[in-house]
Amino acid sequence: MAVETIVKKKRGRSSLIRKQGRAGYLFVFPWIIGFLFFFLKPFIQSFWFTFNDVTMQADGLSPKFIGLENYRYLFLENTTYLPMLVDAIQAMLTQVVIITMLSLFIATLLNQKFRGRTFYRAVFFLPIILTSGVVYTMMSSVVGNTGLSSTENAYLFQSAGLRDILLQGGLSVSIVSSITGVVDSIFSLVAQSGVQILLFLSGLQKIPADSYEAAQIEGASRWDIFWKITIPRISPIIFLNIVYTIIDSFTSYGSSTGGNQMMLAIQSMGFGKTMKFGLSAAMAWVYFITIVIILGFAYLLIGRRVSKIES
Amino acid sequence: MNKVKNYIENVDKVRLKGDLIHYMRVKKPTQKLWAICRQILLIGISFIILYPIMFMISNAFKPVEQYYDPSVIWIPKSLTLDNFHVVLMIIDFGEVLKNTFFISLLPALIQTCICMYVAYGLARFQFRGRKLIIALVILTIIVPQQTISTSLYASFRHMDLFGILGWLSKVTGGVVKVPNLIGTAWVTILPSLLAVGFKGGLYIFIYLQFFAGLPKELQEAASIDGCGPLNTFFRIIVPTTKNITLTVVLLSIVWNWNDYYTPSMFIRTKDTISTAMAGFKTQLENLHNLGVGAENIQTANTQIQAACLLSFIPLVIMYVILQKYFTEGIENSGLTGI
């Protein structure tokens, strides 16, 4: 009798969970349709395109199979693609390091209680609204170089004076140029950190105040508190921000003068004068694989030491 | 008792706020120094952020001649709306706004809702393939748009629905035609209806974190009261998402509004705000070549600023209204859900 009840209970529970679980499909099915049709199909098709020479005809695209020719061209013949790729990676590395540290610092500042905090928060989230592709490039060309208007503005966000001071102080030229490079791009770095600040702030506010109080009672210095309490608690968000910044940096649009040229190049190859879809797809795929490899590194180096975010 | 007395004697001020008593310890001089440093840093960085906007506002209302006037730094000697007139001559704002609404705004709003719907299913239900779907969502975030946009273009050009419509077309002798969706708003509306529009994966992810942090009791209480899963979702869960939905709506409207890539790739015949802005400079130059407007192309900067200003005033207004929820509501939004 007792065994029967146990067996009955077990069967009842699992099928109820399963039945409830199946309701999940009800919610997810629009996405599945969308994913299959608007993502997976183009994804696989564009991979197929990389092995073809694709031209646009009246009734559709006509691919002509050419095997690895596109890749061979990219890696062996073309002189601009690989340098562009290396450029993008270099830019991404500096951006990730600086933006993550900068946004953590700013978020810590904004988390403290002081007058005008709401105003400053509103100001710091403003870049999220303003950094679009087009208006941002227009603005940054204005900010970086104001043409013939008053001369002090021309040096506003540039580091001409700083460079001289550092050089005279005896630092080597390469160090000085990397420091001044950072200062020159401070506008774009701050403008790109909006979302990161938001995420960090959200995470910092989740740390319960009693941890801090307990540490202070134990006599920990502020430095200690920062490293032993704050950083471990927000480590998943640090990882999230790093991943987000990597993706954001790789998918951002430069203009013809600066910034990430890769996206523009891929687009113009496919839709510009040449209309070579196969080559454009090959460029995009190599780029994508590079991003995946870098994200893989990020996960191996950092993600593993971090507590998982999702359930 | 003695310890408490000691503690109370050591405080500097005691403030009563309702029934909470705030104790303020004596401020050490280092704390004051830090407060000053902090203000300086914040003001400095705020200046970097606000400078372009101030520059834009100052220049948009500035008459063209004063642009190179060295005695005019921020406040122009006389205000003018001329620049705006030139901008309106070039860009038909009524048409552009209408296009932007259908191509950028509507999909943004639709997508927010659908992403919330999908994320709820992913977060609160255990079913086979759930982890796989989450991994695929992350894949959609990682893949850059260019990788799939060529084939997507071809798909939209002949919206064939896996060959069904093509077959129907042949069968009905051309009565049912395979539609060409390039240049219509369907390019953005269809994917967002299915939660795979621009940055859709990201919104799903945000909502996923949020819903994962909600207590299970909510669902259980609802089902005890007789709600099925859909009812639970619409009646119980949705009202709890106020704060985070505001954030996501703001983000999605902003990102879709500013998105230059999708309209320029798929919809070339109509202009949205982003593409109109991109073409503005060249059109301004064309206008100059025809002899209209300022003589010198360099001085056209004022008009450019006016155009920039017009292009995101709606966004800034929306931001100013919603930012209260945005900034102070982060605490309860569960954006990160740890």
Contacts between the chains, C-beta under 8 A, distances in Angstrom:
chain1	res1	chain2	res2	distance
A	17	B	126	6.9
A	20	B	125	6.8
A	20	B	229	7.7
A	21	B	125	5.2
A	21	B	126	4.5
A	21	B	127	4.2
A	22	B	125	7.9
A	22	B	127	5.9
A	23	B	121	7.7
A	23	B	125	5.8
A	23	B	228	7.8
A	23	B	229	4.0
A	24	B	121	4.5
A	24	B	122	7.2
A	24	B	124	7.5
A	24	B	125	2.9
A	24	B	126	7.2
A	24	B	127	4.3
A	24	B	130	6.8
A	25	B	121	7.4
A	25	B	127	6.1
A	26	B	121	6.8
A	26	B	229	6.5
A	26	B	230	7.1
A	27	B	117	5.7
A	27	B	118	5.9
A	27	B	120	5.6
A	27	B	121	2.4
A	27	B	122	7.5
A	27	B	125	7.2
A	27	B	229	7.6
A	27	B	233	7.4
A	28	B	118	5.7
A	28	B	121	4.4
A	28	B	122	6.2
A	28	B	133	6.3
A	30	B	114	6.0
A	30	B	117	7.3
A	30	B	118	6.4
A	30	B	193	7.2
A	30	B	194	5.0
A	30	B	195	5.9
A	31	B	114	7.8
A	31	B	118	4.4
A	31	B	133	7.4
A	31	B	137	7.7
A	31	B	194	6.4
A	31	B	195	4.5
A	31	B	196	6.8
A	31	B	204	7.4
A	32	B	133	7.5
A	33	B	194	5.5
A	34	B	191	6.1
A	34	B	193	7.5
A	34	B	194	2.5
A	34	B	195	5.6
A	34	B	196	3.8
A	35	B	136	6.3
A	35	B	140	7.1
A	35	B	194	7.7
A	35	B	196	5.7
A	37	B	155	7.8
A	37	B	161	8.0
A	37	B	162	7.8
A	37	B	194	7.5
A	38	B	152	6.9
A	38	B	155	7.7
A	38	B	190	7.4
A	38	B	191	4.7
A	38	B	194	6.7
A	38	B	196	4.8
A	39	B	140	5.7
A	39	B	143	7.9
A	39	B	148	6.6
A	39	B	196	5.6
A	41	B	151	7.2
A	41	B	155	6.8
A	42	B	148	3.9
A	42	B	149	7.6
A	42	B	150	7.7
A	42	B	151	3.7
A	42	B	152	4.5
A	42	B	155	6.2
A	43	B	143	7.0
A	43	B	147	7.1
A	43	B	148	5.3
A	43	B	151	7.8
A	45	B	151	3.9
A	45	B	154	7.6
A	46	B	147	5.8
A	46	B	148	5.6
A	46	B	150	5.7
A	46	B	151	4.6
A	49	B	150	6.5
A	49	B	151	6.8
A	54	B	150	7.8
A	59	B	158	7.7
A	60	B	154	6.4
A	60	B	157	6.9
A	60	B	158	5.8
A	61	B	154	5.0
A	106	B	45	6.9
A	109	B	38	5.8
A	109	B	41	6.8
A	109	B	42	6.3
A	112	B	38	7.4
A	114	B	35	6.8
A	114	B	38	7.1
A	114	B	39	7.9
A	118	B	324	7.8
A	118	B	327	5.9
A	118	B	328	6.5
A	120	B	42	5.3
A	120	B	46	6.5
A	121	B	327	4.0
A	121	B	328	7.9
A	122	B	320	7.8
A	122	B	323	4.8
A	122	B	326	7.9
A	122	B	327	5.8
A	123	B	46	4.8
A	123	B	49	5.8
A	123	B	50	6.5
A	124	B	45	7.5
A	124	B	46	7.4
A	124	B	49	6.9
A	125	B	319	8.0
A	125	B	323	7.0
A	125	B	326	6.5
A	125	B	327	6.6
A	126	B	49	5.9
A	126	B	50	7.7
A	126	B	53	7.8
A	126	B	319	7.1
A	127	B	49	6.0
A	128	B	251	7.2
A	128	B	254	6.7
A	129	B	254	5.2
A	129	B	312	7.0
A	129	B	315	5.2
A	129	B	316	6.7
A	129	B	319	5.2
A	130	B	52	7.5
A	130	B	53	7.6
A	130	B	312	6.8
A	131	B	258	7.7
A	132	B	257	7.5
A	132	B	258	2.7
A	132	B	259	7.5
A	132	B	260	6.9
A	132	B	274	6.5
A	132	B	312	7.8
A	133	B	258	6.7
A	133	B	259	7.5
A	133	B	260	4.1
A	133	B	261	7.1
A	133	B	274	6.9
A	134	B	258	7.5
A	134	B	260	5.1
A	134	B	274	5.4
A	134	B	277	4.6
A	134	B	278	4.7
A	135	B	258	7.1
A	135	B	277	6.1
A	135	B	308	5.4
A	135	B	311	6.1
A	135	B	312	6.2
A	138	B	277	7.4
A	138	B	281	7.7
A	138	B	304	6.5
A	138	B	308	5.9
A	139	B	52	4.5
A	139	B	56	7.5
A	139	B	308	6.8
A	140	B	52	8.0
A	142	B	52	6.9
A	142	B	55	6.5
A	142	B	301	7.3
A	142	B	305	7.7
A	143	B	51	6.5
A	143	B	52	5.4
A	143	B	55	7.2
A	147	B	298	6.4
A	147	B	301	7.1
A	148	B	68	5.5
A	148	B	298	7.3
A	149	B	67	6.8
A	149	B	68	6.2
A	149	B	70	7.7
A	150	B	70	5.2
A	150	B	73	6.4
A	156	B	51	7.5
A	157	B	48	7.2
A	186	B	48	6.5
A	187	B	48	5.9
A	190	B	45	6.1
A	190	B	48	5.4
A	190	B	49	6.1
A	191	B	49	7.2
A	198	B	330	7.1
A	198	B	335	7.3
A	199	B	335	6.8
A	199	B	336	6.2
A	201	B	330	5.8
A	202	B	330	4.6
A	202	B	331	7.7
A	202	B	333	6.8
A	202	B	335	4.3
A	202	B	336	4.9
A	203	B	336	4.9
A	203	B	338	6.6
A	205	B	330	6.2
A	205	B	331	4.7
A	206	B	331	7.9
A	206	B	336	7.0
A	206	B	338	6.2
A	233	B	338	7.8
A	234	B	338	8.0
A	236	B	336	7.6
A	236	B	338	5.6
A	237	B	336	5.6
A	237	B	338	7.2
A	240	B	336	7.4
A	247	B	141	6.7
A	247	B	142	6.2
A	250	B	144	6.7
A	251	B	144	4.9
A	251	B	145	7.2
A	253	B	260	7.2
A	253	B	261	7.3
A	263	B	144	7.0
A	263	B	146	6.2
A	263	B	261	7.9
A	266	B	146	4.3
A	267	B	146	6.2
A	267	B	261	7.6
A	267	B	265	7.3
A	270	B	146	7.7
A	270	B	149	7.9
A	270	B	150	5.4
A	271	B	265	6.8
A	277	B	150	4.8
A	280	B	146	7.3
A	280	B	150	6.2
A	281	B	147	7.3
A	281	B	150	5.6
A	281	B	151	7.9
A	283	B	146	7.9
A	284	B	144	6.7
A	284	B	146	4.4
A	284	B	147	4.1
A	284	B	150	8.0
A	285	B	147	6.2
A	287	B	144	6.5
A	287	B	146	7.6
A	287	B	147	7.5
A	288	B	142	7.8
A	288	B	143	5.9
A	288	B	144	6.2
A	288	B	147	5.0
A	291	B	142	6.4
A	291	B	144	7.2
A	292	B	142	6.8
A	295	B	142	6.7
A	307	B	338	7.7
A	309	B	209	6.8
A	309	B	336	7.5
A	309	B	337	7.0
A	309	B	338	6.3
A	310	B	134	7.3
A	310	B	208	6.8
A	310	B	209	7.0
A	310	B	212	6.2
A	310	B	337	7.9
A	311	B	123	7.9
A	311	B	212	5.1
